Amino acid sequence: ICVRLNIMHDWKVGYFSPENFPTELLISKLASKITGSRFQEGAGGISNSDYSEVKKYINRNFFFTNPEEEYTLDNVLSKAKILVRKYGIKVFIIDPYNNLDEEPAGKNESDEVRLKLKKMQQFCRKNDILFILMAHPRKMNKDKDGRLEVPTMYDINGSSHFYNMADYGLTVHRRYEDETVEVHV
């Protein structure tokens, strides 16, 4: 999604993605998506000249942050604010939500999720950006045929507020039996 927004609308993208560490891992994934070629040596891979060009493109359009302090939402958003001001990002991605540290507030998990989502919404409105939050579902049940059920926004681990407070919600479901992927909006 973010690669297409960048290509089609020139939206610069900021990432907080500790799941894709080191950052070079995420850069290789972006390079593959931008070029349509696998990030590998040899046949079918990105050529050296294409890699050189795509690396320049990524450096101009995609920005990465990894707070040195704890991964609290406040720390991550303070880094995102720098990316907004310094580079003009229009999209900010947290991947995944469960890598954010809990902020001691004496609240239950659902209330904590609601407060974090509200803080993200306020950040988006104040900075005029699209916020993409990747969040994993709870352990999914299997249907009568033994296949994993399709997750909904209510199935995100931690709270129904992920459904209640999202402007847009997409769930991705991998169907292992026929090796397809479904996207539900």
QUISULWO-V170985 format. One record per residue. SS is DSSP state (H for helix, E for strand, L for the rest). Layout:
BEGIN
ss:SS
ss:SS
END
This chain:
BEGIN
ss:L
ss:H
ss:H
ss:H
ss:H
ss:H
ss:H
ss:H
ss:H
ss:L
ss:L
ss:E
ss:E
ss:E
ss:E
ss:E
ss:L
ss:H
ss:H
ss:H
ss:L
ss:L
ss:H
ss:H
ss:H
ss:H
ss:H
ss:H
ss:H
ss:H
ss:H
ss:H
ss:H
ss:H
ss:H
ss:L
ss:L
ss:E
ss:L
ss:L
ss:L
ss:L
ss:L
ss:L
ss:E
ss:L
ss:L
ss:H
ss:H
ss:H
ss:H
ss:H
ss:H
ss:H
ss:H
ss:H
ss:H
ss:H
ss:H
ss:H
ss:H
ss:E
ss:E
ss:E
ss:L
ss:L
ss:L
ss:L
ss:L
ss:L
ss:L
ss:L
ss:H
ss:H
ss:H
ss:H
ss:H
ss:H
ss:H
ss:H
ss:H
ss:H
ss:H
ss:H
ss:H
ss:H
ss:H
ss:L
ss:E
ss:E
ss:E
ss:E
ss:E
ss:E
ss:E
ss:L
ss:H
ss:H
ss:H
ss:L
ss:L
ss:L
ss:L
ss:L
ss:L
ss:L
ss:L
ss:L
ss:H
ss:H
ss:H
ss:H
ss:H
ss:H
ss:H
ss:H
ss:H
ss:H
ss:H
ss:H
ss:H
ss:H
ss:H
ss:H
ss:H
ss:H
ss:H
ss:L
ss:L
ss:E
ss:E
ss:E
ss:E
ss:E
ss:L
ss:L
ss:E
ss:L
ss:L
ss:L
ss:L
ss:E
ss:L
ss:L
ss:L
ss:L
ss:L
ss:E
ss:L
ss:L
ss:L
ss:L
ss:H
ss:H
ss:H
ss:E
ss:L
ss:L
ss:L
ss:L
ss:H
ss:H
ss:H
ss:H
ss:H
ss:L
ss:L
ss:L
ss:L
ss:L
ss:E
ss:E
ss:E
ss:E
ss:E
ss:L
ss:L
ss:L
ss:L
ss:E
ss:E
ss:E
ss:E
ss:E
ss:L
END
